[in-house]
């Protein structure tokens, strides 16, 4: 049986489609999934005054602040993505909204973080939901559930297993230019998808910022990233959206993209809407059909 | 409250209650009561399930804490907790061996309820200070013994009722004390959810180990280890009621059953209680007021989540809704005496705002939803950080200062447990149960 569970956390709605035989086991598993999502919200939210990141954003100014082991390892991972994307992905921002990861002093031994520039804040908006999905998928594996589709607010999606029919989990891709229309469809198997967009309906100023200038992006487009982990997919779609198709294409040729794939929907005139920039699709367990 | 009348600004409210907030602040910043050293306090955690892991995460961020050891006889939890804690923290499957080998200065105990007092007693005997998760005890006799041990050993002891470290509750209590909702008329509290309250078992039901693992991981569902929803959820909320009213209840009626989740569990999946508080000399109120009774209702559900978790404190002048994330203060739209308007002798006086009682205009549109009459609330946000972290900070501060007056000392923990166990007994006996007469309330 396939059961849908839902929960509000991290400022959005999580859903889990769990496939299994024992309903009471699935129910119990869902309880701990949402407990995990809320615990990660307590760690990474920049809006919840009870969160770790909120506390750090308030306190740290030229003084090292002790953080927990999990946050330290998250910051180290994010630093790797920041370096990989030449700063297009950056969880730290200065007062002008420019990337500030390089100014952070991370001391893994003492487990401290220090902001060296006044006004620096952390924002895990382009990483946290994917990270949460990865942690949730570990709980599913532990609980013996091998077939599931989970997402956070539809922008971060993680598929475990090959879906109920054995040919992957079907996921449609929204067309940002035509309300209610789809720009394509993918089927995912043991693979994550992240979709970053410049504007959602009705939004006037984008929450996605070019880390070089600190300015919000201006032109509507969506970037889709496929990757083995949801955190990786989210970091890549966030970074590549800020780069735009041209820069991302150049960047992709210069870097080992591993098993990742990047696509853009960046023009209302193009048909098919979705175009992919890397050619290593064969390595990813995913099939695509553009509409 | 009417949208036409003036509402006090949040700033006014904060100013009016600021003094009380400082008194109620969870972190004592006064003069040290005892010896003081700057070295971090060595802390161990016994019990590394979900709650123990919350403590581990929080402890790592506190400069005054040095997390040294973890103990749990369930290997899977211990291994996960070790991962959360990171390198350098020793793990033990036997907490006694941990106490012997490590001799931690302070110990956080987050184990099934039936083990609370036994383990706390051994930890105190080993010379450590204790933060014992709520509820303090499975039965009152073991708690009474533990209190005697706490007092004779002079250890620092705190029960983990973390709403006491939540800034929203501090602010709410201060507003009540400052008279914002007037005389308390009733409290309605509930924790309603719609899930099985079960944790998953890492082996399939067909596995011979399943039953034992279920008893261990789902200890909350079985009577020999748990007092059910009242203890696990209600203890937090009845603690709020006791603190608001300044006394424990005199008696309780209750009913409950296993009606939604007939899956082998032994504790009720829904429970409804009414508590009576007999107020003799209400603090901060008219000393001549005659004695009166305040009634408090509590319910816990596992098959409807509409109302969530909150405490609704009703007074004759206003209502305070408290949750862990937000507080909302609504004022009643009461008749009030106002200044006589100045006489209007000339037509142009009518144009002056202060001369008129009413300014005529297009019809004020009120929403027709059933909650429109409540008006716009004054909002209380949590500006004090995570309550679990704050309760640890406060506890460690008391440890450092050798100050036994923690935010929830052993007596307060006993009063809380007695309140809950009274309702628990009432629900099972279907009879009115009185609060134990031998429990003297020093602190709430």
Interface residues (C-beta under 8 A of the other chain):
Chain A: X22 X24 X25 X27 X28 X29 X30 X31 X32 X35 X39 X42 X43 X48 X49 X50 X51 X52 X54 X55 X66 X67 X68 X69 X70 X72 X111 X142 X143 X144
Chain B: X50 X54 X57 X58 X60 X61 X62 X63 X84 X85 X86 X195 X196 X197 X198 X199 X200 X201 X202 X203 X204 X205 X263 X325 X381 X382 X383 X384 X385 X386 X387
